[in-house]
């Protein structure tokens, strides 16, 4: 497949339309690629570097729009952050308790991670006033899941719809410790409360119904926080007040970004792709387990540990997929990958059921509704469930006009589906991919040579 059948058009409103045309001869994906740095780790490295004493060095930072929002917010709070690049970013921290009161509203852009985690930090800095907001999408996403536990700790937070929507105003307080039993397994909720606990006297504990990603726990320990975990109860405890010290952070490739190429390699006949330097933290590898259930040929090579995070190269080859049920405790470990797993299910024999994933309805878009609508436009058989999807595989896809709904994971998932759709697929508002994967289209052209 030549790069000429993958084109980008800029429209009158400056949005982008990604056009993918199935070639007259067979397509297969070959070669080695690297995906951008892990978004979750990039956010946390910038935040903890800003809160630490001394200097933090970050290699491999994701250069997407979301980490740029985090950097901008913490610069406004007094941290010195060098120009963002993948080689080396230096963060001169201001120290816990020393954040400045910003002269303007803090804007998290499209980043729910930035806003939710930052709330825990801001709420625990006494005597300062902060206002936070985001873009139109973020202002519609629920914040009560972090506001309510922070209010139980004594936080003063006000916002729209009973303090559940941004913009939000925060008056920093000396908080009291809590043991919060979260009704959902959410790394953002857990991290927000742990970050609030950094300046809170005593033990702050979060217990989840299932394990969520643990990047915050790993990094807080590395920066010097007194933190313990209880795997039997899915509980994490931090003892405050803490002191954080600048560290060297190496950000591995994001498995959520690698997931698009894992599915692409699995569904495009003749493919053999190597995705190098991918983080395989066990709290994030639900995508590998789900693809294994579907019979995908995915191998981990060159497994190693880099700066406290497990890393491997992932090789994927085309294989015939089979249906499965994806539900229960695995969901928090692959919640961001469900859109692209839905694409894999379209090419699996039988009916795949995804459930217990109602969290997808309050992401950058309602990912259940949008993926069902857009894949059905292409000829798939997808039925919405209240908490997931039922996907009957084996129906050939046909190129048509689809829309990302400005959701980066939707845009990229539809692009992968288009590789195996006959005719021409036009993906509107495809520029959304830059949120987490700025060079996605270039990589797509590279592997389709």
N, C-alpha and C positions, 0 to 999 in steps of 0.2 A: 504494500500500500504506500503510495507516495504521499509526501507532505502536501501536494497540491489538492488532495481531496479533503483536507482539513483546513478550513479558512475561518477568519474572524472578520466580521463586518461591524463597523461602528455606526450606530443609528443616530437619528436626529437628536434624541435625548441623551446622547453620549453613552448609552448602554451598548453592550456588545452582543452580537449574535454569533454563536459558534456553529458552523455548518460542517457536518460530517457526511460524506458520500461514500457508500459502500463501493469498493473498486470492482471492476469487471472480473478480476481474477482473485483467487483466494487470499485472504488476509491472515497473517500470523504475526505475533508480537515476539520480538527477539531482542536480546541485549541485556546490559546491566545498567541500572539506574540508581540514583539516590533521591530519597524524598526529603522534603524540608524538615527542619528540626521540630521536635515534639512541641505542640502548642501548649499543653498543660505544664510541661516542665519550663518552657520559655517564660510563661506568665509568672510562675513561682520564683524563678531565678531573679527576675527583675524586681519583684516585690520584696523578697527576703534580702536581696542585695541592698535595696533602698533602706530597709529597716536596720541593717546590720551596722556594726562599728567597723571602720576600715573599708578596704576596697574588695569588690567581687569582680572576677573575670569570668565571662561567659563565652564559650566557644559553641558554634553551631546554632545560634539563636534563630528561631523562625522569624522571617522578615515579613510576615503577613500583617494585615491591618490590625488584627486584634492585639498582638503584642505591642504594636506601635501605640495603640490606645493606652495600654498599661504604662509604657514608658512615659508618655506625655503626662498622664495623671501624676505619676510619682515625681517627675521633674517639677510639676507645679507644687508638690508638697515638700520640696527642698532637696531631693536627691540629685546628684550630678551623674548624668548618664551620657556616655559618649555616643557618637553616631552609630546607629544600629547597622550591623553587618554580620555575616556568618563567621568571619575569622576571629574577631575578638571584640567584645563589648565590655567596657569598664564601667562599673557602678560604684560611685563613692557614696556610701551610706550615711544617713543622718543620725542613725541610732534610735533604738526603741524609745518612744515617748517624746521624741523631739520633732515630729512632723510639724511643718509650718501650716498656718492657716492660709489657704490659697486666696488670692485676690479675685478669682473668678470661679465659675461653675466647673467642676471636674466632669469631663465628657468621656464616657467609656466606649463611645462609638457603637459598634454592633456586638461588643464582647460581654456576654453574660458572666464569664469568669472574672473579668476585670471588676465589674460592678459588685457582684455578690461577695467576692473575697475582700474587696476593698472596704465594704461596709463593716466587716468585723474589725478591721484595722482602725478605721476612722472613729467608730463608736467607742473605742477603748482609749482614746486620747483626750483626757479631760481638758476642759477650758477652751476648746476650739470649735468653731462652727464650720460645717462643710455642706455643700450642695452638690449632688451627683445626678447625672442624666445620661442619656444615650440617644442613639438614632431612633427613628420611628418604630422599627422592629423591637428594639430593646425596651422602649418605653411601654410596649404592650405585653412584655413578658413578666410572669409573676415573681415578685420579690418577697412576698409574705413568708415564704419557706425559710428565709434567713432573717427577716425582720422580727418575726415572732420569737424565735429562740434568743435573739439579741435583746429583745425587750424583757424577756425573762431574766436576763443578766443585769437589767437596769438601764439598758440603752434608751436614748431619746431619739426617735426617728419618726419623721412625718412625711407623708406622701399622698398621692392620689388614691382613691378607692380604698379608704381605710388603711392607708400606709402600705398598700400592696403593689403600687406601680410608681416608677420613676416619672418625673424628677422626685428625688428624696432629699430632705434636709436632715442633718445630723448634728446634734450638740454632744460633743464627746464627754464621757463620764468615766469615773472610776467604777468599773463593773464588778459584779460579784460572781464567784464561780458557780457552775451549774453542772448537772449531769443530764444531758439532753438525749432523750430517746427519739431518734428521728423516725418518722413514719415512712420515709423513703430512703433508699440507698443512693446517696448523692455525694460525690466528692466535693461539689461546690458548697453544699450545706456544711459538711464536716469540716472543710478547710476554713470556711468563714468563722465558725465557732472556735476552732483551734487558734486561729490568728487573733481573735478577740481575747483568748486566754493567755496570750503572750504577756500582756500587761496586767492581768488579773491575779490578785493575790490568792494562792491556793490551787486546788485541782479542778480543772475543767475537763469534763469527759463527754464524749459523743459515742452513743451506741446505735448501730445501724441494723436493719433487718437482714442485710446481706453485705458482702464485701464490696466497697467501691474502690476506685483507683487510689493508690496510696502514695502518689508523688509528694504530697505535702508532708506526710510523716517522714519519708526518707530525707527530704531536703531540710526540714526543720531540725532533725537530728544532726545532719551534716553541718548546719550553721550554729549548733551549740545548744539547742533547746532541750530541756529535760522532758522527754516524751516516752511513754510506754504504750504497748499495744497488747490486747488480749484477743487472739484469733478465735478462741472458742466462743466469745460473746460478740465478736465484731465491734469491739470497743477500743477507743483511743483516748489516752489521758495526757494532758500537758500541764506542767506545774509552772506557775508564774509567781512573781514576775521573772522573765527570762532575760538573758543577754545573747544577742546574735553577733557572730563575727564573720567578716567577709571570707568567701571561699572561692575556689576554682570550680566552675561548673561546666561540664561537657554535655551538651544536649544531643541525645541520639535522634535518629530519624523517627518521625511520628508514625506509629502503626496505624493510626486512623487514616493517614494519607496513603500508606502502603496498601491499605485494604482495597483501594480502587484498582491497583495493578494486580493484586492477588486474584480478584474476581475476573479482571480482564484476561489474565493468563489462563484462568480455569475455563472460561467460556469461549475463547477464540481458538478454533482448531489449529493445531500445529505450533502453538505458542510455547516458548521457553524463556522465562524472564528471571533475572536475578535482581532482587531489591536489596541493596547493601546498607549495612549500618542502621538497622531498625531496632528500636527499643522493644524488648519483649518482657517487660514487667508483668508478672503473673496476674496483676489486677487489671491488665489491659488486653490479655490474649484470648478473650472470648471469641474474637473473630477467627482465630486459628482453630479453636475447638469446634466452632460452628461449621467452618469449611471442611474440617475433618469428618464431621457427621454427614456432610453432603458428598463425601467421597473425593474431595479435591486432592490433587497431588501437590502438596506443599511440604517442603523440607527446610529445616533449620540448619544452616551451615555456619561454621566459624563462630560458635557461641563463645561469648566472653562477657566480662563485666567492665564497664567504663564509668568511673566516677560514681559508683554505688548503684548503677542501673544495669540490669542484664541487657545485652545487645546480641544480635545475630544477623546474618545475611539470610534472606528468605528466597528460596527458589520455588517457582510455580510453573507447572506444565499443564497443558490442556488435559482435561479428563471429563468423562461423562458423569454428570452430577445426579444425585438422587435427592428426593424430598426428605424433610425431617421436621421436627417440632423444636422451635427455639423459644424457651420460656424459663421462668423461675430465676434462680440465683445467677445464671449466666448473663442475664439482661444488663445489669449495671456494668458488666465488663465488656459490653459491646454496643452500648446504647447509641454511640455516634456512628457505628458501622451498619446499623440496620438498613438505611436507605440502599447501600450498595449490596447488602445481603439480599434485599428484595430483588435486585437485578439478577443475582446468582440464581435465586429461586425460580425466576422466569425460565431458566434454561435447565432446570432440574426435572427429572422424571417423577411424576406424581404431584401431590399437593403439599406444599410447605405451609406450616402454621407458625406465625410469630405472635406471641401474646405476652402479657404482663409488661407491656412497653408503652403505657399511657403517657409516660414522660415525653414521648416524641411529639405529643400534641402541643407542647409549650416550648419548643425549640425555636430556632430562627424562623421557622414556619411550622404549620401543623404537618409534620413529616409523614404521618400516616395518610392523611387526606391527599396531600400533594403527590406523594409517590404513587398512590393508587390511581389518581386522576391521570397523571402524565404517562405512566406505563400502560394504562388502558387505552390511552390515545394511540399508542404505538401497536396496539393489538394484543397486549397481554391480558390475562384473566386474573385480576386482583380484586379481592373483596375486602372492604374495610371492616375491621372489628373495632369495638370500642377501645381496646388496648393493643391493637396490632393489625395484622393482615393475614388473609388466607390467599395463597398464590398457587394457581394450578399451572404447572410448567408444560413446556412442549409446544406452545403456540408460537409460530414465527413472528418476529417483530417487523414492522413496516415503518420506514422513515416518515416523519411528519413534523409539524411545528409543535414544540413543547416549551415550557417556561420554568425557569428555576425558582420563581417566586423570591428572588434575591437571597436564596439559601445556598451557601457554598457546597454543602454536601449533596444537595439535590442536583445542582448544576453538573458536578463531576459524575454522579451516578448515572445521569441521563446520557452523558457523553460516552460512558463505557457501554451502556445499552445500545447506543447508536452504532457502535462498531460492528454489531451483529444484526443490525436492522437493514433490510433491503431498501434501496433508494436513498433519498436525501433526508437527513434529520437536521432541523434548525432549532438550536437551543437559545431561547431569548434570555436576556439578562445573565449571560454566562460569565460576566465579569465578577460575579459573586464569588467565584472560586478563589479569588485573590485574598479573601478573608483568611484562609488557612494554607493556600497552595498557590503562591503568585506565579510560578512557572509551569502550572499544570498543562496548559495548551502546548507549550514548547516540548514538554516531556512526552505528551501524546504524539506529537509529530515525530519525535525521535524514535520511539519504539515502533511506530508504524511505517518506517522506511521500507 
